[in-house]
Amino acid sequence: MSGADAGGGYEKVVPDRFMEERDDRLMHSILTKYSHEVKVDGQLTGHNFSNKEDARGVYEEVMRTHSGKWGYNQNPNVIGFEDAFNHFDVNGDGLIEAERMPGFFRYFTGNMQIPLH
C-alpha cells in the first residue's frame, strides 16, 4: 500500500540496510512487495509481516522465475507452499515476520544454494 492516497498517503519505511536493491535484493523485494507494516493503536510500528497472500506471491515468483534455471522442479526436497507456510507460521495467525522470509525461501526450495550475480 506504499504510495497509496488512502489513509493520508502512507509511505512504507524500508530500513536503510535494505533501501537499495543491491544491498539485499531478496529482503528489498520482500519489504517493498511482499509484506505489510503493522499498526498498533493507529501508529505504524516498523514491524513488517508477510501474510499468506504475500508469502504465496514470493513462492510463486521464485518458482516461476527460478525453478527451471536452478533445478527446483527436479529437486525432490522442494516443499509445497502450504507445508512451507505452516512451518513458518509458528503462531498460527497467518503471518510470518518479514525478516524470516529468506528462511521461508530456503526452506521451500529444499535449501538449494542460488548463485548470486
C-alpha atoms as one frame of an Amber mdcrd trajectory, in Angstrom:
protein
   0.000   0.000   0.000   3.041   2.260  -0.035   2.302   5.406  -2.017  -1.493
   4.959  -1.715  -3.621   8.077  -1.497  -5.900   6.483   1.098  -5.039   6.973
   4.740  -3.053  10.162   4.282  -0.611   8.936   1.659   1.076   6.123   3.595
   4.743   5.735   2.715   6.386   2.494   3.805   9.713   2.995   5.531  12.279
   0.405   4.489  15.291   0.072   6.827  18.387   1.760   5.423  20.241  -1.530
   5.045  17.598  -2.649   2.531  16.986   0.652   0.725  18.961  -0.148  -2.372
  18.179  -3.301  -4.269  21.915  -4.024  -4.447  22.117  -4.188  -0.630  19.998
  -7.323  -0.269  17.795  -7.927  -3.274  15.635 -10.576  -1.627  14.880  -8.516
   1.504  14.339  -5.392  -0.588  11.760  -7.258  -2.654  10.085  -8.788   0.402
   9.850  -5.446   2.209   8.618  -3.475  -0.802   6.334  -6.038  -2.473   5.545
  -8.910  -0.135   4.948  -7.576   3.385   2.841  -5.118   5.343   3.803  -2.868
   8.218   1.835  -3.448  11.410  -0.136  -0.665  13.094  -0.891  -0.616  16.810
  -3.370   1.950  18.091  -3.222   3.676  14.712   0.574   4.069  14.801   2.988
   2.308  12.471   5.348   0.054  14.395   8.120  -0.511  11.865   7.469  -4.267
  12.072   6.750  -5.932   8.744   4.923  -9.218   8.284   4.013 -11.285   5.264
   0.515 -12.703   5.275  -0.424 -15.860   3.398  -1.134 -13.943   0.180   2.259
 -12.196   0.379   4.047 -15.494   1.043   2.237 -17.145  -1.858   3.403 -14.272
  -4.067   7.035 -14.902  -3.074   6.619 -18.646  -3.566   5.020 -18.275  -6.999
   7.535 -15.677  -8.186  10.505 -17.799  -7.146   9.071 -20.969  -8.638   8.148
 -19.158 -11.873  11.419 -17.291 -12.340  13.995 -19.635 -10.816  12.689 -23.206
 -10.802  13.951 -24.188 -14.244  17.170 -22.204 -14.024  18.342 -23.740 -10.750
  16.541 -27.064 -10.959  13.898 -26.680  -8.222  11.480 -28.615 -10.399  13.875
 -31.594 -10.363  14.776 -31.278  -6.664  12.973 -33.891  -4.533  13.491 -31.646
  -1.477  11.220 -28.824  -2.711   8.425 -28.246  -0.194   4.851 -27.350  -1.214
   3.538 -23.905  -0.361   1.048 -24.944   2.337   3.601 -27.070   4.186   6.230
 -24.325   3.997   3.819 -21.613   5.134   2.528 -23.693   8.042   6.098 -24.461
   9.118   6.918 -20.733   9.372   3.537 -19.556  10.694   4.556 -20.663  14.183
   1.770 -18.747  15.962  -0.931 -19.981  13.591  -2.039 -16.387  12.960  -1.431
 -16.347   9.211   1.684 -14.167   9.456   5.427 -14.609   9.028   7.877 -11.920
  10.124   9.415 -10.324   7.021  12.893 -10.967   8.419  12.138 -14.715   8.398
  11.072 -14.796   4.740  14.585 -15.625   3.430  14.428 -18.728   5.640  10.990
 -19.499   4.193  12.536 -19.188   0.736  15.410 -21.552   1.593  13.000 -23.993
   3.237  10.580 -24.356   0.341  13.343 -24.665  -2.237  14.878 -27.560  -0.346
  17.726 -25.314   0.877  19.253 -25.144  -2.592  22.048 -22.651  -2.955  21.354
 -19.950  -5.533  24.296 -18.277  -7.213  24.375 -14.513  -6.767  25.296 -12.353
  -9.736
